Amino acid sequence: MRISCRATLPATDIEIATAVQQLLDRRGSMAHAPVSLTIPDNVAIGIAGFFVSATDSGQLMERFFRGGDVDSGEMLEAIRFEQGYASPEGHAALHCLAGWVAAQVHKQGG
């Protein structure tokens, strides 16, 4: 399923760190967090911007970061790949981005 982001400006580093921490805290306090509980769109593109690189997954992140639409399955695969190399903070941010992707698919009925 194709997904894209409505936001045009990425969140700042501080906004991303705050949003990731708040989301993980909220989801962690719930027994069954809804799929709709996710990061805002500008945080999603901000996280993608951290992982832009010359690799296939980095190029996919760049296309998403620049406002293009991407395949949700390919995005989740790129997220899993990047998590293998990310710092603990980057891994947590990518986890939140994966949740954002799942929420977009859910919204579209997928």
JOUR-V275787 format. One line per field, one symbol per residue. ss: DSSP state (A for helix, B for strand, O for the rest). A space follows every 10 residues. Layout:
# JOUR-V275787
ss: ???
This chain:
# JOUR-V275787
ss: OBBOOOOOOO OOAAAAAAAA AAAAAAAAOO OOOOOOOOOO AAAAAAAAAA OOOOOAAAAA AAAAAOOOOB BAAAAAAAAA AAAOOOOAAA AAAAAAAAAA AAAAAAAOOO
